[in-house]
Amino acid sequence: MKKGYILPSLALMSMGFFAFQNAGTSSIEKLKETHLFGAGGQAGLTGAPGEANCTQCHSGSTQDGSAENTFAIADGFTPVTSYTPGTTYNMTLVLNSNPAKKGFSAVVLDGTDSNAGSAAGNAIGGTQGFSSAGRDYISHTSTSNSNSTTFWAWEWTAPSAGTGDVTVYIASNVADDNGTTSGDVIYLSTHVVPESGNAGLNEEAADETGFKAGYNASENKVVMDFNYLSVGEMHFNLVDMNGRSVFTYNMGESEIGENNETIALPSEIKNGMYIVNFFVGNKAMSAKVLIQK
Protein backbone atom coordinates (compact mmCIF):
# COMPACT_ATOMS: atom_id res chain seq x y z
CA MET A 1 0.00 0.00 0.00
CA LYS A 2 2.76 2.39 0.89
CA LYS A 3 4.57 1.82 -2.41
CA GLY A 4 1.39 2.68 -4.28
CA TYR A 5 1.47 6.10 -2.60
CA ILE A 6 5.19 6.70 -2.56
CA LEU A 7 5.76 6.55 -6.31
CA PRO A 8 2.96 8.95 -7.21
CA SER A 9 4.14 11.18 -4.40
CA LEU A 10 7.64 11.22 -5.82
CA ALA A 11 6.24 12.05 -9.22
CA LEU A 12 4.17 14.85 -7.74
CA MET A 13 7.20 16.10 -5.84
CA SER A 14 9.22 16.15 -9.06
CA MET A 15 6.49 17.98 -10.90
CA GLY A 16 6.20 20.39 -8.00
CA PHE A 17 9.95 20.91 -7.96
CA PHE A 18 10.07 21.83 -11.65
CA ALA A 19 6.99 23.99 -11.27
CA PHE A 20 8.68 25.76 -8.36
CA GLN A 21 11.79 26.22 -10.45
CA ASN A 22 9.77 27.89 -13.19
CA ALA A 23 7.79 29.98 -10.76
CA GLY A 24 10.95 30.68 -8.81
CA THR A 25 12.61 32.27 -11.79
CA SER A 26 9.89 34.86 -12.15
CA SER A 27 9.78 35.30 -8.38
CA ILE A 28 13.48 36.03 -8.27
CA GLU A 29 13.16 38.52 -11.12
CA LYS A 30 10.22 40.09 -9.34
CA LEU A 31 12.24 40.28 -6.12
CA LYS A 32 15.09 41.96 -7.96
CA GLU A 33 12.76 44.52 -9.47
CA THR A 34 10.63 45.40 -6.46
CA HIS A 35 13.21 45.19 -3.71
CA LEU A 36 16.73 45.44 -5.08
CA PHE A 37 16.06 48.06 -7.73
CA GLY A 38 13.34 49.79 -5.73
CA ALA A 39 15.83 50.24 -2.91
CA GLY A 40 18.40 51.91 -5.18
CA GLY A 41 22.10 51.24 -4.80
CA GLN A 42 22.75 50.28 -8.42
CA ALA A 43 26.20 51.27 -9.71
CA GLY A 44 27.25 52.03 -13.28
CA LEU A 45 23.80 53.04 -14.58
CA THR A 46 24.03 56.85 -14.78
CA GLY A 47 24.75 57.11 -18.50
CA ALA A 48 28.19 58.55 -17.72
CA PRO A 49 31.13 57.69 -20.01
CA GLY A 50 31.83 53.97 -19.82
CA GLU A 51 28.51 53.25 -18.10
CA ALA A 52 25.14 51.81 -19.04
CA ASN A 53 21.85 53.28 -17.86
CA CYS A 54 18.59 52.10 -16.29
CA THR A 55 17.31 50.62 -19.58
CA GLN A 56 19.53 47.64 -18.74
CA CYS A 57 16.58 46.51 -16.64
CA HIS A 58 13.69 48.75 -17.71
CA SER A 59 12.22 48.50 -21.19
CA GLY A 60 12.19 51.43 -23.59
CA SER A 61 14.80 53.95 -24.67
CA THR A 62 16.34 56.87 -22.78
CA GLN A 63 14.94 60.38 -23.01
CA ASP A 64 16.52 63.84 -22.70
CA GLY A 65 16.31 64.68 -19.00
CA SER A 66 17.16 68.39 -19.23
CA ALA A 67 13.55 69.36 -18.44
CA GLU A 68 12.73 66.46 -16.10
CA ASN A 69 15.84 66.38 -13.88
CA THR A 70 16.06 69.69 -12.01
CA PHE A 71 19.49 69.71 -10.38
CA ALA A 72 20.94 72.34 -8.03
CA ILE A 73 24.06 72.78 -5.93
CA ALA A 74 24.15 75.02 -2.86
CA ASP A 75 26.61 76.18 -0.24
CA GLY A 76 24.37 75.72 2.79
CA PHE A 77 21.12 77.27 1.56
CA THR A 78 22.73 79.56 -1.03
CA PRO A 79 22.69 78.29 -4.64
CA VAL A 80 26.06 78.43 -6.41
CA THR A 81 27.15 78.02 -10.01
CA SER A 82 30.74 76.98 -9.33
CA TYR A 83 32.66 75.09 -6.65
CA THR A 84 35.55 76.02 -4.37
CA PRO A 85 38.03 73.13 -4.02
CA GLY A 86 37.64 71.13 -0.80
CA THR A 87 34.29 72.73 0.12
CA THR A 88 31.29 70.56 1.00
CA TYR A 89 28.07 71.40 -0.84
CA ASN A 90 24.45 70.27 -0.83
CA MET A 91 23.28 68.78 -4.11
CA THR A 92 19.56 68.38 -4.80
CA LEU A 93 17.45 66.72 -7.47
CA VAL A 94 13.76 67.30 -8.22
CA LEU A 95 11.78 65.34 -10.82
CA ASN A 96 9.38 67.81 -12.36
CA SER A 97 6.71 65.16 -13.05
CA ASN A 98 6.80 63.63 -9.51
CA PRO A 99 5.41 60.20 -10.57
CA ALA A 100 3.88 57.50 -8.35
CA LYS A 101 7.20 55.64 -8.25
CA LYS A 102 10.59 57.07 -9.06
CA GLY A 103 14.32 56.67 -8.57
CA PHE A 104 17.68 58.02 -9.65
CA SER A 105 21.42 57.44 -9.71
CA ALA A 106 24.13 60.12 -9.94
CA VAL A 107 27.91 60.35 -10.22
CA VAL A 108 30.35 63.30 -10.50
CA LEU A 109 33.31 63.00 -12.87
CA ASP A 110 36.16 65.29 -13.90
CA GLY A 111 37.43 66.05 -17.40
CA THR A 112 39.25 62.71 -17.59
CA ASP A 113 36.08 60.79 -16.62
CA SER A 114 37.57 60.00 -13.20
CA ASN A 115 35.67 60.33 -9.95
CA ALA A 116 35.58 63.96 -8.80
CA GLY A 117 35.42 64.72 -5.08
CA SER A 118 33.42 62.53 -2.72
CA ALA A 119 29.69 62.05 -2.22
CA ALA A 120 27.67 60.97 0.82
CA GLY A 121 24.00 60.16 1.18
CA ASN A 122 21.72 62.03 3.54
CA ALA A 123 18.98 60.33 5.58
CA ILE A 124 16.85 63.49 5.65
CA GLY A 125 17.33 63.87 1.90
CA GLY A 126 16.32 60.28 1.23
CA THR A 127 19.61 59.32 -0.42
CA GLN A 128 22.36 56.75 0.00
CA GLY A 129 25.97 56.72 -1.11
CA PHE A 130 28.05 53.78 -2.34
CA SER A 131 31.23 53.21 -4.32
CA SER A 132 32.05 50.94 -7.24
CA ALA A 133 35.01 50.76 -9.63
CA GLY A 134 36.53 53.90 -8.13
CA ARG A 135 33.41 56.03 -8.53
CA ASP A 136 31.12 57.47 -5.83
CA TYR A 137 27.42 57.05 -6.53
CA ILE A 138 24.29 58.49 -4.97
CA SER A 139 20.79 57.06 -5.35
CA HIS A 140 17.32 56.97 -3.81
CA THR A 141 16.49 54.55 -0.99
CA SER A 142 13.70 52.05 -0.33
CA THR A 143 11.74 54.74 1.51
CA SER A 144 12.28 57.65 -0.90
CA ASN A 145 11.08 56.10 -4.17
CA SER A 146 7.50 57.42 -4.22
CA ASN A 147 5.81 60.77 -4.78
CA SER A 148 5.79 61.39 -1.02
CA THR A 149 9.45 62.41 -1.50
CA THR A 150 9.44 65.76 -3.28
CA PHE A 151 13.20 66.08 -3.71
CA TRP A 152 16.45 64.23 -3.02
CA ALA A 153 19.48 65.82 -1.34
CA TRP A 154 23.04 64.67 -0.68
CA GLU A 155 26.46 66.06 0.24
CA TRP A 156 29.33 66.44 -2.18
CA THR A 157 32.84 67.51 -1.21
CA ALA A 158 34.58 69.22 -4.10
CA PRO A 159 37.93 67.89 -5.41
CA SER A 160 41.33 69.53 -5.06
CA ALA A 161 42.38 72.74 -6.82
CA GLY A 162 43.18 72.44 -10.49
CA THR A 163 40.57 69.77 -11.22
CA GLY A 164 38.62 72.13 -13.45
CA ASP A 165 35.04 71.62 -14.60
CA VAL A 166 33.22 68.59 -13.22
CA THR A 167 30.10 66.99 -14.65
CA VAL A 168 27.21 65.53 -12.69
CA TYR A 169 25.65 62.62 -14.60
CA ILE A 170 22.08 61.78 -13.56
CA ALA A 171 19.75 58.98 -14.64
CA SER A 172 16.20 59.15 -13.30
CA ASN A 173 13.37 56.65 -13.57
CA VAL A 174 9.82 57.91 -13.92
CA ALA A 175 7.90 54.72 -13.12
CA ASP A 176 4.20 53.85 -13.39
CA ASP A 177 4.22 51.40 -10.42
CA ASN A 178 2.66 48.56 -12.44
CA GLY A 179 5.02 45.94 -10.98
CA THR A 180 6.85 45.28 -14.26
CA THR A 181 9.79 46.77 -16.14
CA SER A 182 7.49 48.19 -18.82
CA GLY A 183 5.83 51.59 -18.81
CA ASP A 184 8.83 53.32 -17.17
CA VAL A 185 10.73 56.23 -18.73
CA ILE A 186 14.46 56.79 -18.14
CA TYR A 187 15.72 60.39 -18.30
CA LEU A 188 19.43 61.19 -18.67
CA SER A 189 20.95 64.61 -17.99
CA THR A 190 24.37 66.19 -17.46
CA HIS A 191 25.14 69.24 -15.34
CA VAL A 192 28.51 71.00 -15.55
CA VAL A 193 29.87 72.69 -12.40
CA PRO A 194 32.97 74.86 -13.05
CA GLU A 195 35.81 75.29 -10.58
CA SER A 196 35.69 78.69 -8.87
CA GLY A 197 37.65 81.23 -10.88
CA ASN A 198 36.72 79.49 -14.14
CA ALA A 199 32.98 80.17 -13.97
CA GLY A 200 33.09 83.25 -16.19
CA LEU A 201 29.72 84.18 -17.61
CA ASN A 202 27.88 81.47 -15.63
CA GLU A 203 28.25 83.42 -12.40
CA GLU A 204 27.26 86.66 -14.07
CA ALA A 205 24.16 85.06 -15.58
CA ALA A 206 23.14 83.75 -12.16
CA ASP A 207 23.39 87.26 -10.69
CA GLU A 208 21.30 88.69 -13.51
CA THR A 209 18.19 86.84 -12.33
CA GLY A 210 17.85 89.30 -9.41
CA PHE A 211 15.75 86.73 -7.57
CA LYS A 212 13.79 88.07 -4.59
CA ALA A 213 11.16 86.41 -2.41
CA GLY A 214 8.90 87.87 0.26
CA TYR A 215 5.86 86.92 2.32
CA ASN A 216 2.42 88.55 2.11
CA ALA A 217 0.85 87.94 5.53
CA SER A 218 -2.63 89.22 4.66
CA GLU A 219 -3.01 86.66 1.86
CA ASN A 220 -0.63 83.95 3.18
CA LYS A 221 1.34 84.02 -0.07
CA VAL A 222 4.97 83.99 -1.16
CA VAL A 223 5.76 86.61 -3.81
CA MET A 224 8.79 86.18 -6.07
CA ASP A 225 10.43 88.49 -8.60
CA PHE A 226 13.16 87.45 -11.04
CA ASN A 227 14.50 87.94 -14.56
CA TYR A 228 14.98 85.06 -16.97
CA LEU A 229 16.30 85.09 -20.53
CA SER A 230 14.35 82.11 -21.84
CA VAL A 231 11.21 80.07 -21.21
CA GLY A 232 11.58 77.34 -18.57
CA GLU A 233 9.46 75.14 -16.33
CA MET A 234 9.10 76.64 -12.83
CA HIS A 235 9.16 74.57 -9.64
CA PHE A 236 8.63 75.96 -6.13
CA ASN A 237 9.95 74.24 -3.00
CA LEU A 238 9.59 75.62 0.55
CA VAL A 239 12.06 74.16 3.06
CA ASP A 240 12.16 74.67 6.83
CA MET A 241 15.38 75.41 8.74
CA ASN A 242 15.81 71.68 9.52
CA GLY A 243 16.08 70.97 5.81
CA ARG A 244 12.61 69.40 5.50
CA SER A 245 10.52 70.18 2.44
CA VAL A 246 7.11 71.41 3.64
CA PHE A 247 5.47 72.47 0.37
CA THR A 248 6.14 72.05 -3.35
CA TYR A 249 4.32 73.32 -6.40
CA ASN A 250 4.83 73.00 -10.16
CA MET A 251 4.01 76.36 -11.71
CA GLY A 252 4.15 76.03 -15.48
CA GLU A 253 6.46 78.05 -17.70
CA SER A 254 8.24 81.32 -17.01
CA GLU A 255 8.19 84.33 -19.31
CA ILE A 256 11.17 85.87 -21.04
CA GLY A 257 12.31 88.92 -19.10
CA GLU A 258 10.76 90.11 -15.84
CA ASN A 259 8.63 87.62 -13.92
CA ASN A 260 6.41 88.11 -10.88
CA GLU A 261 4.99 84.94 -9.36
CA THR A 262 2.71 84.44 -6.35
CA ILE A 263 2.23 81.16 -4.50
CA ALA A 264 -0.59 80.63 -1.98
CA LEU A 265 0.63 78.56 0.96
CA PRO A 266 -1.34 75.87 2.83
CA SER A 267 -2.86 77.20 6.06
CA GLU A 268 -1.15 74.52 8.17
CA ILE A 269 2.35 75.89 7.53
CA LYS A 270 3.56 77.35 10.81
CA ASN A 271 5.23 80.68 11.48
CA GLY A 272 9.00 80.73 11.21
CA MET A 273 11.98 81.21 8.92
CA TYR A 274 11.98 79.20 5.68
CA ILE A 275 14.06 78.81 2.53
CA VAL A 276 12.41 79.29 -0.84
CA ASN A 277 14.12 77.07 -3.40
CA PHE A 278 12.94 78.11 -6.83
CA PHE A 279 13.89 76.35 -10.05
CA VAL A 280 13.47 77.60 -13.60
CA GLY A 281 14.60 74.95 -16.06
CA ASN A 282 17.96 73.85 -14.64
CA LYS A 283 18.67 77.16 -12.89
CA ALA A 284 18.27 77.26 -9.11
CA MET A 285 17.46 80.36 -7.09
CA SER A 286 17.04 80.71 -3.34
CA ALA A 287 16.02 83.21 -0.68
CA LYS A 288 14.99 83.21 2.98
CA VAL A 289 11.47 84.27 3.93
CA LEU A 290 9.94 84.88 7.36
CA ILE A 291 6.39 83.58 7.62
CA GLN A 292 4.53 85.49 10.31
CA LYS A 293 0.74 85.28 10.02
N, C-alpha and C positions, 0 to 999 in steps of 0.2 A: 504493500500500500504506500509506504513511504517513497519507494522509487518512482511510483506513478506520479507523485507530486514534486519530487525533487527535480526531475528532468524538465518538466514544463517551467518550474520555477527558475531553473538556470537559464532557460531560453528567454523567459520574461526579463530576468535580470540583465541578460546580454542586450536584449532589445532596449531595455530601459537605460543601460549604460550608453549605448550609441545615441539614443534619443537625447540623453543628458549632454553628451558631447556636442551634438548639434545645437541644442538649446544653449549650452554653455558658451559656445563661441559668440552667439549674439549677446549673451548676458555680459560677457567680458567686454565686448565692444561697447555695450551700453554703459557699463561701469566706467570705462575709460572716458566716454563722452560726458556723462553727467557728473562724475566725481573728480576725475583727474583733470580734465580740461576745464570743467566748471570752477575748479579751485585755483586755476591759474598755474604759474610756476613752469611754463613751457619755454625752454631756451631755443634760440636760433630760428625764431619765427616772426621777426620784426620786419622783414623785407630789406634789411640792411645788406651792404655788399657781402657776398659769400653766404647769405642766409636764405632760407625759404620763408614762407609766410603761412598764415592760418589756413589757406586753402589746401595744405597738406592733409588736413582732416575734415575741413568743411567744403562742401561742394560749391561750385560757382567760381567766378573769376574775381580778381581784386578790382577795387574801384579807387578813384582819386579821393583821398581823405582830406584834402585841403579845406573843405567846407564842413566836414563832419567832425574832424579831430581838432578841437580848439585847445591849443597848448599855450601855456604861459610859464614864465620863470620870474621869481620875485626874491628880493633880498628882504626877508621878513615879510611885511605886507606891501612892500613897494615894488611894483613891476619894474624890471630892467630889460634892456635890449642887448646887453653884453655882460661878460663875466670878468671878475677880478680873480687872478690865479689864487688857489688855495682857499677861497671863500665858499662857505656852504649856503646853498640857495634852496628855496622851495620850488619844486616843479609841480604843475597841475595840469590835468587833462579833463576836459568836458566833452561828452558826445552830444552834439546839438540835437539829435533825434531822441535821446534818452529812451531806448527801447525796453521791452519787458525783461529781456536778458541781454547782458552785454559783457564784454571783457576786453583786455588790451595787453600788449607787451611792448616794452620800450627799451632802447639801448642808446648810449651816447658814444660816438666814435670821433676820432680826430681825422686830420687830412690824410693819414696813412691807413685809415680803416682799423686803427687799433683802439682799444678801450680808452676813453677819455675821462679822467677823474674817477670818482667812486659814487655809487648810488646805494641808498638804504630805504627800505619800505617804512611806512608810517601807519601804525594801527588806527589812528584817528582818520587818516586819509584813505583807509581801506586798501593799502598796497603792501606788497611783500617784495623783498629783494633776494636775488640768488645769482650765483656766478656759474659760468660754463665756458670752457675753451678760452679763458682769459678775458671774458667780457662780463660786465655787470648788467643784469637785467632787472626790470621792475614789471610787475603785473598786478592784476586784480587778485582778490582772495575769494574764498568760498562764501564769504558773507557780504561781498561788495560787488556781486555780479548781476544785480537787478536794478530796476529803476528807482528803488528806494535810496540808492547812492547817486547823488547828483553830480559829484566830481571825485576824481582821484587825486591824491597829493603824495609826494615823496621828497626826500632830501637828496641833493646832489652836491658833492664837493668838487669844485672846479680843479682842473689839472694844474701843473706847474707852469710858470711863465715861459713864453715862447712856443706854447702848443699851437696857438693860432685858432682859427675858427673850428668849432666842433659842431657836429650834426646830431640832432636827436631823431632817431628813427622810431616811428610808432605804427603798430598794426592794431586796429581795433576791430571787434566783432559785434556787429549789430544783429542780434539773434531774435528769432520769433518764438522761442521756447516751445517748439513742437516736439522735442525729445529726439530729433534726428539731426543729421548733419546737413540737411537740405533747408532752404529757405533763409539761410544766414548770409549776410553781406560783409565782406572783409574790406576795410578801408585802410590804405597805406598813405602816410604823410611823412615829410621830412621838415625839420625846423632848424635853421642854422643860427647858432649863437656865437657872435664874434668875441675874441679876447678884448678886454678893455684896452683902449688906445687904438684899436683897429676897427672900431664900430663905424666911424665916419658918418655918413648920411643917415644911418639907421637910428642913431641917437637923436639927431636933429628932427627926424620925422616923428619920433615918439613925442618930443616936446611940442611939436606943432599941433597936436590934438587939443591941447589946452583943457584937458578933462577936469571937470568940477562936478561935485555932487553935494547936495544939501537936503535937509529934511523939512517938509512942510507939515507942521504939527496940526494945523486946523483940518487938513484933509488926510493926514496919515499917509503921506506920499514921499517918495524919494525923487528929487528933480536932478537931472543930469544935463550938462552942457558940454559939447565937444565938437571938434572939427575933424572931418574925415575926407580923404581925397578920392575915395571910390565907394561903390556900393558893397556892403557886407552884412552878413547875418549878425544880429545883435543878441547877446545872451547876458542876462543879469543874474548875479549871485551875491547874496547878502550873507556875510560870515561874522559870527560873534568873536569876541576877543580870545576865546579858547580854541579857535580854529574850526568850529563847527558850522556847517552850512545850514542856515535857518530858512532860507527862501530862495528859490530860483525861478526864472521866468524867461521864456524864449520870446523875443520881441519883434521878429520880422527883420526887414532890411533897413539899413541906414540910408540917409540921403548924402549926396555929394555936397561937401561944404559944411555949413553950420547945422548942428543938430541939437534939438532940445527934446528930451524924453522924460516922461513922468511915469513912475511905477507906484501903483497903490499897494500898500503892504497889508498882510493879514492882521486882523485885530489882536491876535494872540501874541504877536511879537512884543517882547517886554522892552521897557526903557533901558537905555544903556548905549555904550559906544560900539559901533559895528564897522566892518570894512565892506565897502562896495567894490566887488570885483566885476568889471564890465568888459565884455569881449565884443569886438567887431571884427568879423573874419578871424584872422589869426593874431590880431593885435589885442593886447591886454592893457587895461587901464584900471586904476585903483584910487580910492580916496576913503578917508574916514568920515563917518557921519555919526552925530549924536542924536539918538531917538529919545525924545522927551515929550510925551503926550500931554 
